[in-house]
C-alpha cells in the first residue's frame, strides 16, 4: 500500500471513530444530522451552596440560549442518585451526558455503560479518578489544587512578620469530593515550609452553611486558640461567621478567614470586614459546556482539559466588585 493510501485510510478511520463518539449512538443516530436538536442529560451535584445555585442557573440559561434540550437531574449530594440519573440518560439515548461528580471515585462501571452505548460524557466542575481516560471526552472546570495553594500563599504573606504559632482550623468540603481533596492538599503544600502554621482541627462541613456553622461551633468549644479559619467554600465560611459571632468573637479580626468561591454573600461579608481573602471559583460554565457538547456531537476534536479563568479578592477588591457581581 502506498504511503498516501495508508494515510487516507488512517484519516478515514479517525473520522469514523470521532463520528461514532459524537453521534450519541443508539437508534436513530444516523438521522440525527442537520436539524436535529441536541439533547444533553446533566446530572448536578445538588443545591448545597450559592456557588451550586449559580452553576445550575448558568447551565439552564445557556441551554435555552443555545437551543439545547436539557434533561436536568439534581442528585442531592448522593452518588447513587447520580448513577441512577446517568443510567436513565443512557436509556433515553441522549446525545451527550454531562455531570459534576459528587465524589471522585466509583464511576467506572456506569461510565463504561455510557461508552458501550456510544454516548460521550463530559465532566464539568469536578473530576473523577478513573484511570481509563477513554471513559470521558473532556473535563471543564477549575484547578482546585491551585485554589488551595492561593489560599495558603495568602496566609504565608499575611503572617510573614509573625514568629509565634498560628493555629488554623479547616472546614473541609464534601468528603471524597475533588474540591475537598484538592483544596486541602494545595493549601497544605503552600504552608508546609513554615512550621509556625498548625492545622489544629479539620473536619467536613459538606459545603453547606448549616454544617459549616455546626462544625465551627464544635471547633470553638474544643480549641483554646484559633487564629485562622480556612473554609473550602464560602457557604461554610458564612455559617462559621455566625458561630464565631454567637461565641462573642469578631470574624475577620479575632479569627482571620480565608475562603474559596467568591459569591455575592461572601463579598458582602468581606465589605463588612468579616472575611479577609477569597479565592474565586467560577460557576459560570454553561456557555462553555454547550459549545463543548455541540463540538463533541459534531465529531470535532475537543481539548481533554479546559481550565476556568479565576482570580482572588481582598476585601477592597470584593467591595468594588460587589455591585456588578452576578452570583
Ligand atoms: O465543586 C465546586 C464546589 O462545590 C464549590 O466550591 C462549592 O461551593 C460547591 O458546593
py3Dmol code that shows the C-alpha trace and the ligand (Angstrom):
import py3Dmol

protein = """\
ATOM      1  CA  UNK A   1       0.000   0.000   0.000  1.00  0.00           C
ATOM      2  CA  UNK A   2       1.341   3.494  -0.885  1.00  0.00           C
ATOM      3  CA  UNK A   3       2.096   5.946   1.940  1.00  0.00           C
ATOM      4  CA  UNK A   4      -0.705   8.191   0.664  1.00  0.00           C
ATOM      5  CA  UNK A   5      -3.271   5.375   0.652  1.00  0.00           C
ATOM      6  CA  UNK A   6      -2.229   4.357   4.163  1.00  0.00           C
ATOM      7  CA  UNK A   7      -2.582   7.966   5.379  1.00  0.00           C
ATOM      8  CA  UNK A   8      -6.034   8.224   3.777  1.00  0.00           C
ATOM      9  CA  UNK A   9      -7.079   5.004   5.489  1.00  0.00           C
ATOM     10  CA  UNK A  10      -5.881   6.259   8.889  1.00  0.00           C
ATOM     11  CA  UNK A  11      -7.643   9.628   8.375  1.00  0.00           C
ATOM     12  CA  UNK A  12     -10.836   7.822   7.378  1.00  0.00           C
ATOM     13  CA  UNK A  13     -10.668   5.625  10.434  1.00  0.00           C
ATOM     14  CA  UNK A  14     -10.162   8.664  12.681  1.00  0.00           C
ATOM     15  CA  UNK A  15     -13.224  10.419  11.258  1.00  0.00           C
ATOM     16  CA  UNK A  16     -15.246   7.250  11.757  1.00  0.00           C
ATOM     17  CA  UNK A  17     -14.127   6.981  15.382  1.00  0.00           C
ATOM     18  CA  UNK A  18     -14.887  10.639  16.099  1.00  0.00           C
ATOM     19  CA  UNK A  19     -18.282  10.428  14.398  1.00  0.00           C
ATOM     20  CA  UNK A  20     -19.176   7.320  16.330  1.00  0.00           C
ATOM     21  CA  UNK A  21     -18.125   9.019  19.550  1.00  0.00           C
ATOM     22  CA  UNK A  22     -20.085  12.163  18.767  1.00  0.00           C
ATOM     23  CA  UNK A  23     -23.169  10.548  17.309  1.00  0.00           C
ATOM     24  CA  UNK A  24     -24.747   9.582  20.563  1.00  0.00           C
ATOM     25  CA  UNK A  25     -25.118   6.060  19.210  1.00  0.00           C
ATOM     26  CA  UNK A  26     -28.242   4.035  19.840  1.00  0.00           C
ATOM     27  CA  UNK A  27     -31.179   4.023  17.485  1.00  0.00           C
ATOM     28  CA  UNK A  28     -31.689   6.920  15.144  1.00  0.00           C
ATOM     29  CA  UNK A  29     -28.105   8.184  15.382  1.00  0.00           C
ATOM     30  CA  UNK A  30     -27.835   8.280  11.590  1.00  0.00           C
ATOM     31  CA  UNK A  31     -30.816  10.570  11.159  1.00  0.00           C
ATOM     32  CA  UNK A  32     -29.583  12.892  13.889  1.00  0.00           C
ATOM     33  CA  UNK A  33     -27.903  15.049  11.291  1.00  0.00           C
ATOM     34  CA  UNK A  34     -28.817  18.588  10.323  1.00  0.00           C
ATOM     35  CA  UNK A  35     -31.845  19.998  12.057  1.00  0.00           C
ATOM     36  CA  UNK A  36     -31.631  17.577  14.990  1.00  0.00           C
ATOM     37  CA  UNK A  37     -31.850  19.317  18.341  1.00  0.00           C
ATOM     38  CA  UNK A  38     -29.018  18.386  20.681  1.00  0.00           C
ATOM     39  CA  UNK A  39     -30.126  16.695  23.900  1.00  0.00           C
ATOM     40  CA  UNK A  40     -27.865  16.788  26.947  1.00  0.00           C
ATOM     41  CA  UNK A  41     -28.515  14.786  30.082  1.00  0.00           C
ATOM     42  CA  UNK A  42     -26.994  16.714  33.001  1.00  0.00           C
ATOM     43  CA  UNK A  43     -26.617  15.318  36.500  1.00  0.00           C
ATOM     44  CA  UNK A  44     -25.971  18.092  39.022  1.00  0.00           C
ATOM     45  CA  UNK A  45     -24.427  17.502  42.466  1.00  0.00           C
ATOM     46  CA  UNK A  46     -27.251  19.195  44.381  1.00  0.00           C
ATOM     47  CA  UNK A  47     -28.130  22.629  45.697  1.00  0.00           C
ATOM     48  CA  UNK A  48     -25.711  22.732  48.621  1.00  0.00           C
ATOM     49  CA  UNK A  49     -24.277  26.214  48.095  1.00  0.00           C
ATOM     50  CA  UNK A  50     -24.669  29.617  46.486  1.00  0.00           C
ATOM     51  CA  UNK A  51     -21.987  28.540  44.018  1.00  0.00           C
ATOM     52  CA  UNK A  52     -24.031  25.497  43.026  1.00  0.00           C
ATOM     53  CA  UNK A  53     -27.214  27.537  42.510  1.00  0.00           C
ATOM     54  CA  UNK A  54     -25.290  29.889  40.213  1.00  0.00           C
ATOM     55  CA  UNK A  55     -23.806  26.930  38.338  1.00  0.00           C
ATOM     56  CA  UNK A  56     -27.230  25.349  37.787  1.00  0.00           C
ATOM     57  CA  UNK A  57     -28.684  28.634  36.547  1.00  0.00           C
ATOM     58  CA  UNK A  58     -25.748  29.172  34.205  1.00  0.00           C
ATOM     59  CA  UNK A  59     -26.224  25.708  32.654  1.00  0.00           C
ATOM     60  CA  UNK A  60     -30.012  26.025  32.338  1.00  0.00           C
ATOM     61  CA  UNK A  61     -29.801  29.543  30.844  1.00  0.00           C
ATOM     62  CA  UNK A  62     -27.053  28.550  28.420  1.00  0.00           C
ATOM     63  CA  UNK A  63     -29.030  25.508  27.223  1.00  0.00           C
ATOM     64  CA  UNK A  64     -32.048  27.708  26.464  1.00  0.00           C
ATOM     65  CA  UNK A  65     -29.898  30.242  24.655  1.00  0.00           C
ATOM     66  CA  UNK A  66     -28.174  27.541  22.603  1.00  0.00           C
ATOM     67  CA  UNK A  67     -31.440  25.759  21.693  1.00  0.00           C
ATOM     68  CA  UNK A  68     -30.327  22.617  23.514  1.00  0.00           C
ATOM     69  CA  UNK A  69     -32.792  20.244  25.176  1.00  0.00           C
ATOM     70  CA  UNK A  70     -31.517  19.836  28.729  1.00  0.00           C
ATOM     71  CA  UNK A  71     -32.575  16.881  30.835  1.00  0.00           C
ATOM     72  CA  UNK A  72     -31.632  18.101  34.300  1.00  0.00           C
ATOM     73  CA  UNK A  73     -31.343  15.918  37.384  1.00  0.00           C
ATOM     74  CA  UNK A  74     -30.463  17.017  40.945  1.00  0.00           C
ATOM     75  CA  UNK A  75     -28.592  14.291  42.865  1.00  0.00           C
ATOM     76  CA  UNK A  76     -28.994  15.860  46.303  1.00  0.00           C
ATOM     77  CA  UNK A  77     -25.307  15.223  47.063  1.00  0.00           C
ATOM     78  CA  UNK A  78     -25.714  11.441  46.642  1.00  0.00           C
ATOM     79  CA  UNK A  79     -23.572   9.382  44.276  1.00  0.00           C
ATOM     80  CA  UNK A  80     -26.237   6.682  43.908  1.00  0.00           C
ATOM     81  CA  UNK A  81     -28.663   9.318  42.585  1.00  0.00           C
ATOM     82  CA  UNK A  82     -26.109  10.425  40.008  1.00  0.00           C
ATOM     83  CA  UNK A  83     -25.524   6.840  38.886  1.00  0.00           C
ATOM     84  CA  UNK A  84     -29.305   6.358  38.520  1.00  0.00           C
ATOM     85  CA  UNK A  85     -29.593   9.597  36.533  1.00  0.00           C
ATOM     86  CA  UNK A  86     -26.757   8.600  34.183  1.00  0.00           C
ATOM     87  CA  UNK A  87     -28.374   5.197  33.594  1.00  0.00           C
ATOM     88  CA  UNK A  88     -31.663   6.886  32.818  1.00  0.00           C
ATOM     89  CA  UNK A  89     -29.926   9.232  30.337  1.00  0.00           C
ATOM     90  CA  UNK A  90     -28.422   6.177  28.642  1.00  0.00           C
ATOM     91  CA  UNK A  91     -31.875   4.586  28.383  1.00  0.00           C
ATOM     92  CA  UNK A  92     -33.293   7.793  26.954  1.00  0.00           C
ATOM     93  CA  UNK A  93     -30.481   7.835  24.362  1.00  0.00           C
ATOM     94  CA  UNK A  94     -29.459  11.436  24.966  1.00  0.00           C
ATOM     95  CA  UNK A  95     -26.738  12.769  22.653  1.00  0.00           C
ATOM     96  CA  UNK A  96     -24.291  13.811  25.378  1.00  0.00           C
ATOM     97  CA  UNK A  97     -24.116  13.152  29.121  1.00  0.00           C
ATOM     98  CA  UNK A  98     -22.570  15.828  31.334  1.00  0.00           C
ATOM     99  CA  UNK A  99     -22.158  15.631  35.074  1.00  0.00           C
ATOM    100  CA  UNK A 100     -20.432  17.129  38.046  1.00  0.00           C
ATOM    101  CA  UNK A 101     -19.375  14.107  40.130  1.00  0.00           C
ATOM    102  CA  UNK A 102     -20.185  14.467  43.817  1.00  0.00           C
ATOM    103  CA  UNK A 103     -17.144  12.340  44.752  1.00  0.00           C
ATOM    104  CA  UNK A 104     -14.056  11.350  42.763  1.00  0.00           C
ATOM    105  CA  UNK A 105     -14.175   7.558  42.839  1.00  0.00           C
ATOM    106  CA  UNK A 106     -16.595   4.789  41.923  1.00  0.00           C
ATOM    107  CA  UNK A 107     -17.621   5.839  38.417  1.00  0.00           C
ATOM    108  CA  UNK A 108     -16.007   3.279  36.125  1.00  0.00           C
ATOM    109  CA  UNK A 109     -18.956   0.868  35.857  1.00  0.00           C
ATOM    110  CA  UNK A 110     -21.556   3.438  34.850  1.00  0.00           C
ATOM    111  CA  UNK A 111     -19.123   5.300  32.585  1.00  0.00           C
ATOM    112  CA  UNK A 112     -18.367   2.017  30.805  1.00  0.00           C
ATOM    113  CA  UNK A 113     -22.120   1.606  30.260  1.00  0.00           C
ATOM    114  CA  UNK A 114     -22.276   5.064  28.639  1.00  0.00           C
ATOM    115  CA  UNK A 115     -19.272   4.211  26.487  1.00  0.00           C
ATOM    116  CA  UNK A 116     -20.862   0.932  25.386  1.00  0.00           C
ATOM    117  CA  UNK A 117     -23.966   2.913  24.372  1.00  0.00           C
ATOM    118  CA  UNK A 118     -21.708   5.319  22.385  1.00  0.00           C
ATOM    119  CA  UNK A 119     -22.815   8.309  24.447  1.00  0.00           C
ATOM    120  CA  UNK A 120     -19.946  10.731  25.054  1.00  0.00           C
ATOM    121  CA  UNK A 121     -19.502  12.016  28.607  1.00  0.00           C
ATOM    122  CA  UNK A 122     -18.274  15.475  29.610  1.00  0.00           C
ATOM    123  CA  UNK A 123     -17.179  16.167  33.190  1.00  0.00           C
ATOM    124  CA  UNK A 124     -17.974  19.631  34.466  1.00  0.00           C
ATOM    125  CA  UNK A 125     -16.713  21.331  37.627  1.00  0.00           C
ATOM    126  CA  UNK A 126     -15.413  18.182  39.382  1.00  0.00           C
ATOM    127  CA  UNK A 127     -13.178  15.361  38.206  1.00  0.00           C
ATOM    128  CA  UNK A 128     -13.263  11.577  38.601  1.00  0.00           C
ATOM    129  CA  UNK A 129     -10.228   9.465  39.484  1.00  0.00           C
ATOM    130  CA  UNK A 130     -10.776   6.849  36.728  1.00  0.00           C
ATOM    131  CA  UNK A 131      -7.539   5.535  35.273  1.00  0.00           C
ATOM    132  CA  UNK A 132      -9.288   4.847  31.964  1.00  0.00           C
ATOM    133  CA  UNK A 133      -9.352   8.231  30.245  1.00  0.00           C
ATOM    134  CA  UNK A 134     -11.450   6.895  27.367  1.00  0.00           C
ATOM    135  CA  UNK A 135     -14.463   6.978  29.695  1.00  0.00           C
ATOM    136  CA  UNK A 136     -14.970  10.731  29.190  1.00  0.00           C
ATOM    137  CA  UNK A 137     -14.130  13.123  26.390  1.00  0.00           C
ATOM    138  CA  UNK A 138     -13.348  16.288  28.301  1.00  0.00           C
ATOM    139  CA  UNK A 139     -13.199  17.868  31.746  1.00  0.00           C
ATOM    140  CA  UNK A 140     -14.279  21.503  32.053  1.00  0.00           C
ATOM    141  CA  UNK A 141     -13.678  23.174  35.402  1.00  0.00           C
ATOM    142  CA  UNK A 142     -11.389  24.824  37.923  1.00  0.00           C
ATOM    143  CA  UNK A 143      -7.977  23.795  39.160  1.00  0.00           C
ATOM    144  CA  UNK A 144      -8.846  23.093  42.809  1.00  0.00           C
ATOM    145  CA  UNK A 145      -5.247  22.376  43.863  1.00  0.00           C
ATOM    146  CA  UNK A 146      -4.314  25.820  42.596  1.00  0.00           C
ATOM    147  CA  UNK A 147      -7.209  27.354  44.551  1.00  0.00           C
ATOM    148  CA  UNK A 148      -5.981  25.755  47.789  1.00  0.00           C
ATOM    149  CA  UNK A 149      -2.471  26.929  47.018  1.00  0.00           C
ATOM    150  CA  UNK A 150      -3.668  30.502  46.512  1.00  0.00           C
ATOM    151  CA  UNK A 151      -5.361  30.419  49.932  1.00  0.00           C
ATOM    152  CA  UNK A 152      -2.157  29.095  51.541  1.00  0.00           C
ATOM    153  CA  UNK A 153       0.053  31.616  49.722  1.00  0.00           C
ATOM    154  CA  UNK A 154      -2.092  34.443  51.062  1.00  0.00           C
ATOM    155  CA  UNK A 155      -1.694  33.099  54.604  1.00  0.00           C
ATOM    156  CA  UNK A 156       2.072  32.865  54.269  1.00  0.00           C
ATOM    157  CA  UNK A 157       2.230  36.535  53.201  1.00  0.00           C
ATOM    158  CA  UNK A 158      -0.300  37.692  55.793  1.00  0.00           C
ATOM    159  CA  UNK A 159       1.735  36.145  58.630  1.00  0.00           C
ATOM    160  CA  UNK A 160       5.193  36.861  57.214  1.00  0.00           C
ATOM    161  CA  UNK A 161       6.092  39.054  60.179  1.00  0.00           C
ATOM    162  CA  UNK A 162       4.714  36.637  62.809  1.00  0.00           C
ATOM    163  CA  UNK A 163       7.100  34.270  64.533  1.00  0.00           C
ATOM    164  CA  UNK A 164       4.713  32.620  67.032  1.00  0.00           C
ATOM    165  CA  UNK A 165       2.405  29.685  66.326  1.00  0.00           C
ATOM    166  CA  UNK A 166      -0.548  30.298  64.003  1.00  0.00           C
ATOM    167  CA  UNK A 167      -3.386  27.902  64.770  1.00  0.00           C
ATOM    168  CA  UNK A 168      -5.618  27.079  61.810  1.00  0.00           C
ATOM    169  CA  UNK A 169      -8.956  25.285  61.719  1.00  0.00           C
ATOM    170  CA  UNK A 170     -10.119  23.899  58.406  1.00  0.00           C
ATOM    171  CA  UNK A 171     -13.682  23.370  57.198  1.00  0.00           C
ATOM    172  CA  UNK A 172     -13.417  20.724  54.502  1.00  0.00           C
ATOM    173  CA  UNK A 173     -15.846  20.224  51.638  1.00  0.00           C
ATOM    174  CA  UNK A 174     -17.776  17.014  50.982  1.00  0.00           C
ATOM    175  CA  UNK A 175     -15.639  14.002  51.931  1.00  0.00           C
ATOM    176  CA  UNK A 176     -14.171  12.328  48.864  1.00  0.00           C
ATOM    177  CA  UNK A 177     -15.011  15.192  46.508  1.00  0.00           C
ATOM    178  CA  UNK A 178     -12.368  16.621  44.197  1.00  0.00           C
ATOM    179  CA  UNK A 179     -12.596  20.178  45.592  1.00  0.00           C
ATOM    180  CA  UNK A 180     -12.235  18.944  49.196  1.00  0.00           C
ATOM    181  CA  UNK A 181      -9.267  16.693  48.369  1.00  0.00           C
ATOM    182  CA  UNK A 182      -7.500  19.208  46.160  1.00  0.00           C
ATOM    183  CA  UNK A 183      -8.120  22.379  48.150  1.00  0.00           C
ATOM    184  CA  UNK A 184      -6.804  20.591  51.228  1.00  0.00           C
ATOM    185  CA  UNK A 185      -3.638  19.351  49.514  1.00  0.00           C
ATOM    186  CA  UNK A 186      -2.963  22.632  47.676  1.00  0.00           C
ATOM    187  CA  UNK A 187      -3.242  24.572  50.935  1.00  0.00           C
ATOM    188  CA  UNK A 188      -1.083  22.082  52.870  1.00  0.00           C
ATOM    189  CA  UNK A 189       1.572  22.335  50.191  1.00  0.00           C
ATOM    190  CA  UNK A 190       1.652  26.125  50.323  1.00  0.00           C
ATOM    191  CA  UNK A 191       2.145  26.311  54.101  1.00  0.00           C
ATOM    192  CA  UNK A 192       4.331  23.239  54.622  1.00  0.00           C
ATOM    193  CA  UNK A 193       7.605  25.184  54.593  1.00  0.00           C
ATOM    194  CA  UNK A 194       6.582  27.196  57.666  1.00  0.00           C
ATOM    195  CA  UNK A 195       6.397  25.176  60.907  1.00  0.00           C
ATOM    196  CA  UNK A 196       4.597  28.038  62.692  1.00  0.00           C
ATOM    197  CA  UNK A 197       1.394  27.092  60.826  1.00  0.00           C
ATOM    198  CA  UNK A 198      -0.525  24.342  62.634  1.00  0.00           C
ATOM    199  CA  UNK A 199      -3.783  22.888  61.368  1.00  0.00           C
ATOM    200  CA  UNK A 200      -5.207  22.106  64.813  1.00  0.00           C
ATOM    201  CA  UNK A 201      -8.599  20.798  63.637  1.00  0.00           C
ATOM    202  CA  UNK A 202     -10.022  19.815  60.267  1.00  0.00           C
ATOM    203  CA  UNK A 203     -13.468  18.422  59.595  1.00  0.00           C
ATOM    204  CA  UNK A 204     -16.034  18.270  56.823  1.00  0.00           C
ATOM    205  CA  UNK A 205     -18.842  20.815  56.705  1.00  0.00           C
ATOM    206  CA  UNK A 206     -20.194  19.244  53.491  1.00  0.00           C
ATOM    207  CA  UNK A 207     -20.041  22.590  51.641  1.00  0.00           C
ATOM    208  CA  UNK A 208     -23.204  23.824  53.417  1.00  0.00           C
ATOM    209  CA  UNK A 209     -23.860  26.832  55.619  1.00  0.00           C
ATOM    210  CA  UNK A 210     -25.657  24.813  58.310  1.00  0.00           C
ATOM    211  CA  UNK A 211     -22.846  22.254  58.624  1.00  0.00           C
ATOM    212  CA  UNK A 212     -20.208  24.990  58.489  1.00  0.00           C
ATOM    213  CA  UNK A 213     -21.833  26.661  61.465  1.00  0.00           C
ATOM    214  CA  UNK A 214     -22.227  23.414  63.405  1.00  0.00           C
ATOM    215  CA  UNK A 215     -18.619  22.310  62.918  1.00  0.00           C
ATOM    216  CA  UNK A 216     -17.261  25.785  63.719  1.00  0.00           C
ATOM    217  CA  UNK A 217     -19.263  25.751  66.985  1.00  0.00           C
ATOM    218  CA  UNK A 218     -17.532  22.479  67.870  1.00  0.00           C
ATOM    219  CA  UNK A 219     -14.105  23.901  66.925  1.00  0.00           C
ATOM    220  CA  UNK A 220     -14.715  26.945  69.131  1.00  0.00           C
ATOM    221  CA  UNK A 221     -15.525  24.678  72.058  1.00  0.00           C
ATOM    222  CA  UNK A 222     -12.620  22.268  71.605  1.00  0.00           C
ATOM    223  CA  UNK A 223      -9.834  24.658  70.547  1.00  0.00           C
ATOM    224  CA  UNK A 224      -8.469  27.113  73.114  1.00  0.00           C
ATOM    225  CA  UNK A 225      -6.771  29.308  70.482  1.00  0.00           C
ATOM    226  CA  UNK A 226      -7.920  29.719  66.870  1.00  0.00           C
ATOM    227  CA  UNK A 227      -6.117  32.311  64.737  1.00  0.00           C
ATOM    228  CA  UNK A 228      -7.335  31.383  61.265  1.00  0.00           C
ATOM    229  CA  UNK A 229     -10.248  29.625  59.620  1.00  0.00           C
ATOM    230  CA  UNK A 230      -9.649  28.131  56.171  1.00  0.00           C
ATOM    231  CA  UNK A 231     -13.018  27.187  54.626  1.00  0.00           C
ATOM    232  CA  UNK A 232     -13.185  25.168  51.407  1.00  0.00           C
ATOM    233  CA  UNK A 233     -16.173  27.253  50.305  1.00  0.00           C
ATOM    234  CA  UNK A 234     -17.995  30.472  51.081  1.00  0.00           C
ATOM    235  CA  UNK A 235     -21.179  28.895  52.409  1.00  0.00           C
ATOM    236  CA  UNK A 236     -19.280  27.097  55.161  1.00  0.00           C
ATOM    237  CA  UNK A 237     -17.359  30.323  55.924  1.00  0.00           C
ATOM    238  CA  UNK A 238     -20.667  32.216  56.190  1.00  0.00           C
ATOM    239  CA  UNK A 239     -22.093  29.588  58.564  1.00  0.00           C
ATOM    240  CA  UNK A 240     -18.874  29.738  60.605  1.00  0.00           C
ATOM    241  CA  UNK A 241     -19.139  33.535  60.835  1.00  0.00           C
ATOM    242  CA  UNK A 242     -22.486  33.118  62.602  1.00  0.00           C
ATOM    243  CA  UNK A 243     -20.902  30.666  65.047  1.00  0.00           C
ATOM    244  CA  UNK A 244     -17.965  32.998  65.716  1.00  0.00           C
ATOM    245  CA  UNK A 245     -20.258  35.985  66.331  1.00  0.00           C
ATOM    246  CA  UNK A 246     -22.526  33.941  68.593  1.00  0.00           C
ATOM    247  CA  UNK A 247     -19.410  32.989  70.583  1.00  0.00           C
ATOM    248  CA  UNK A 248     -18.761  36.714  71.143  1.00  0.00           C
ATOM    249  CA  UNK A 249     -15.768  36.954  68.779  1.00  0.00           C
ATOM    250  CA  UNK A 250     -15.155  39.167  65.748  1.00  0.00           C
ATOM    251  CA  UNK A 251     -14.802  37.254  62.453  1.00  0.00           C
ATOM    252  CA  UNK A 252     -12.056  38.729  60.282  1.00  0.00           C
ATOM    253  CA  UNK A 253     -10.333  40.269  63.325  1.00  0.00           C
ATOM    254  CA  UNK A 254     -10.198  37.783  66.237  1.00  0.00           C
ATOM    255  CA  UNK A 255     -10.195  34.921  63.744  1.00  0.00           C
ATOM    256  CA  UNK A 256      -8.935  35.618  60.218  1.00  0.00           C
ATOM    257  CA  UNK A 257     -10.918  33.907  57.489  1.00  0.00           C
ATOM    258  CA  UNK A 258      -9.762  32.718  54.077  1.00  0.00           C
ATOM    259  CA  UNK A 259     -12.319  31.054  51.835  1.00  0.00           C
ATOM    260  CA  UNK A 260     -12.999  29.845  48.292  1.00  0.00           C
ATOM    261  CA  UNK A 261     -15.735  30.649  45.718  1.00  0.00           C
ATOM    262  CA  UNK A 262     -16.292  34.418  45.535  1.00  0.00           C
ATOM    263  CA  UNK A 263     -20.092  34.515  45.806  1.00  0.00           C
ATOM    264  CA  UNK A 264     -22.002  37.734  46.452  1.00  0.00           C
ATOM    265  CA  UNK A 265     -22.864  36.921  50.088  1.00  0.00           C
ATOM    266  CA  UNK A 266     -19.181  36.385  50.834  1.00  0.00           C
ATOM    267  CA  UNK A 267     -18.296  39.681  49.140  1.00  0.00           C
ATOM    268  CA  UNK A 268     -20.874  41.408  51.368  1.00  0.00           C
ATOM    269  CA  UNK A 269     -19.229  39.802  54.411  1.00  0.00           C
ATOM    270  CA  UNK A 270     -15.845  40.953  53.094  1.00  0.00           C
ATOM    271  CA  UNK A 271     -17.114  44.509  52.725  1.00  0.00           C
ATOM    272  CA  UNK A 272     -18.020  44.279  56.441  1.00  0.00           C
ATOM    273  CA  UNK A 273     -14.511  43.054  57.319  1.00  0.00           C
ATOM    274  CA  UNK A 274     -15.635  39.518  58.197  1.00  0.00           C
ATOM    275  CA  UNK A 275     -13.702  37.556  55.541  1.00  0.00           C
ATOM    276  CA  UNK A 276     -10.088  38.502  54.824  1.00  0.00           C
ATOM    277  CA  UNK A 277      -9.406  36.804  51.496  1.00  0.00           C
ATOM    278  CA  UNK A 278     -11.453  34.923  48.904  1.00  0.00           C
ATOM    279  CA  UNK A 279     -10.157  32.689  46.130  1.00  0.00           C
ATOM    280  CA  UNK A 280     -12.501  32.688  43.158  1.00  0.00           C
ATOM    281  CA  UNK A 281     -14.042  29.504  41.744  1.00  0.00           C
ATOM    282  CA  UNK A 282     -16.078  30.344  38.672  1.00  0.00           C
ATOM    283  CA  UNK A 283     -19.509  28.633  38.463  1.00  0.00           C
ATOM    284  CA  UNK A 284     -20.499  30.180  35.121  1.00  0.00           C
ATOM    285  CA  UNK A 285     -19.690  27.148  32.997  1.00  0.00           C
ATOM    286  CA  UNK A 286     -22.943  26.965  30.996  1.00  0.00           C
ATOM    287  CA  UNK A 287     -21.913  28.596  27.708  1.00  0.00           C
ATOM    288  CA  UNK A 288     -18.641  26.676  27.530  1.00  0.00           C
ATOM    289  CA  UNK A 289     -20.448  23.419  28.262  1.00  0.00           C
ATOM    290  CA  UNK A 290     -22.984  23.953  25.455  1.00  0.00           C
ATOM    291  CA  UNK A 291     -20.224  24.808  22.988  1.00  0.00           C
ATOM    292  CA  UNK A 292     -18.234  21.774  24.034  1.00  0.00           C
ATOM    293  CA  UNK A 293     -21.235  19.428  23.761  1.00  0.00           C
ATOM    294  CA  UNK A 294     -22.050  20.725  20.271  1.00  0.00           C
ATOM    295  CA  UNK A 295     -18.475  20.103  19.145  1.00  0.00           C
ATOM    296  CA  UNK A 296     -18.465  16.617  20.629  1.00  0.00           C
ATOM    297  CA  UNK A 297     -21.753  15.815  18.915  1.00  0.00           C
ATOM    298  CA  UNK A 298     -20.382  17.098  15.615  1.00  0.00           C
ATOM    299  CA  UNK A 299     -17.418  14.763  15.966  1.00  0.00           C
ATOM    300  CA  UNK A 300     -14.883  17.569  16.376  1.00  0.00           C
ATOM    301  CA  UNK A 301     -11.786  17.020  18.460  1.00  0.00           C
ATOM    302  CA  UNK A 302     -12.042  18.807  21.814  1.00  0.00           C
ATOM    303  CA  UNK A 303      -9.481  19.595  24.483  1.00  0.00           C
ATOM    304  CA  UNK A 304      -9.364  16.975  27.211  1.00  0.00           C
ATOM    305  CA  UNK A 305      -8.892  19.549  29.960  1.00  0.00           C
ATOM    306  CA  UNK A 306     -10.390  23.042  29.883  1.00  0.00           C
ATOM    307  CA  UNK A 307      -9.498  25.171  32.906  1.00  0.00           C
ATOM    308  CA  UNK A 308     -11.612  28.067  34.100  1.00  0.00           C
ATOM    309  CA  UNK A 309     -10.061  31.519  34.446  1.00  0.00           C
ATOM    310  CA  UNK A 310     -10.116  32.652  38.070  1.00  0.00           C
ATOM    311  CA  UNK A 311      -8.977  35.451  40.296  1.00  0.00           C
ATOM    312  CA  UNK A 312      -8.533  36.267  44.017  1.00  0.00           C
ATOM    313  CA  UNK A 313     -10.138  39.010  46.109  1.00  0.00           C
ATOM    314  CA  UNK A 314      -9.024  41.178  49.001  1.00  0.00           C
ATOM    315  CA  UNK A 315     -11.810  42.943  50.961  1.00  0.00           C
ATOM    316  CA  UNK A 316     -11.175  46.145  48.975  1.00  0.00           C
ATOM    317  CA  UNK A 317     -11.428  44.310  45.644  1.00  0.00           C
ATOM    318  CA  UNK A 318     -14.556  42.432  46.765  1.00  0.00           C
ATOM    319  CA  UNK A 319     -16.228  45.659  47.876  1.00  0.00           C
ATOM    320  CA  UNK A 320     -15.512  47.250  44.491  1.00  0.00           C
ATOM    321  CA  UNK A 321     -16.747  44.159  42.597  1.00  0.00           C
ATOM    322  CA  UNK A 322     -19.912  43.711  44.687  1.00  0.00           C
ATOM    323  CA  UNK A 323     -22.341  45.953  42.728  1.00  0.00           C
ATOM    324  CA  UNK A 324     -21.708  44.013  39.497  1.00  0.00           C
ATOM    325  CA  UNK A 325     -21.275  40.523  40.923  1.00  0.00           C
ATOM    326  CA  UNK A 326     -23.606  38.150  39.065  1.00  0.00           C
ATOM    327  CA  UNK A 327     -23.864  35.400  41.657  1.00  0.00           C
TER     328      UNK A 327
END
"""
ligand_1 = """\
10
LIG
O -17.251 21.902 43.104
C -17.290 23.255 43.398
C -17.623 23.454 44.834
O -18.842 22.834 45.148
C -17.814 24.896 45.269
O -16.677 25.480 45.769
C -18.779 24.736 46.377
O -19.338 25.914 46.832
C -19.681 23.731 45.812
O -20.630 23.237 46.621
"""
view = py3Dmol.view(width=600, height=400)
view.addModel(protein, "pdb")
view.setStyle({"model": 0}, {"cartoon": {"style": "trace"}})
view.addModel(ligand_1, "xyz")
view.setStyle({"model": 1}, {"stick": {}})
view.zoomTo()
view.show()
